[in-house]
Amino acid sequence: MTDSTYSQPVTSRTGECQLRIDGISAFYGEAQALRDVTLRLNSQEIVAILGSNGAGKSTLLRVLTGLLKHRQGRITFKGEDISGKEPDAVIKKGIASVPEGRELFGPMTVHDNLLLGAYTLDKQKRKELNDARLKMIFDLFPVLRDRLGQRADTLSGGEQQMLALGRALMANPVLLALDEPSLGLAPMMVATMMKTLKRLCKDYGLSILLVEQNAKAAIEIADYVYILERGEVRVEGAACSIMDDASLQRAYFGG
């Protein structure tokens, strides 16, 4: 924390620590994007990462998922150092991501896009899990069952976001990292997506790291919040305390 003006009292957090990001600094060339970022995510917890454009939110997820190498710091997941591991290795450890923009394979069917989500699992594991994972996804998103043979690029924006989330779930993760899942969605669809994330956490036992610009939607489902500014953690605290702090609302959310 670099600015005590906006510091929040650290409240007790339930669950076992699952992910620790300690002192991470990252660069694009010589431009520093993250500076000594430290945070933690507990089991069955939703942690929201908030901040304006350019604050470093997406960069943090890129570092976590192995898409960007950091210069200093350490990432520990379930007690194991995963710093600097390649993206496929990170997925195999149990961290799946839903990238900004979804990155679906448009000409492929919904069914084939879903199956691609399980590519990191070995053949036997895929055979054991595929039916159960698809059942779970259709329970969450019934519309995808009706669209299985349809090209992904013909889906609505909301349906594409469902598919991107479903594809990540096919990897059988214990932690989901989502980058701007509400981007471009109608308010009703945003509400549906946030309810689904809450359900994944509470009913299915997943931990969720949620990067969002829609601060209000994120805070309403989060347990804990970190606010980044210019690549640094400037505020952290329980979601309820940040939601009720008028000075934070004015400073960061236009309240």
Buried (B, 14 or more C-beta within 10 A) or exposed (E): BEEEEBEBEEEEBEEEBBBBBBEBBBBEEEEBBBBBBBBBBBBBBBBBBBBEEEBBBBBBBBBBBBBBEBEEBBBBBBEEEBBEBEBEEBBBBBBBBBBBEBEBEEEBBBBBBBBBBBEBBEEEEBEEBBEEBBEBBBEBBEBBBEBBEBBBEEBEEBBBBBBBBBBBBBBBBBBBBBBBBBBBBEEEBBBBBBEBBBBBBEEEEBBBBBBBBBBEBBBBBBBBBBBBBBBBBBBBBBBBBBBEBEEBBEBBBEE
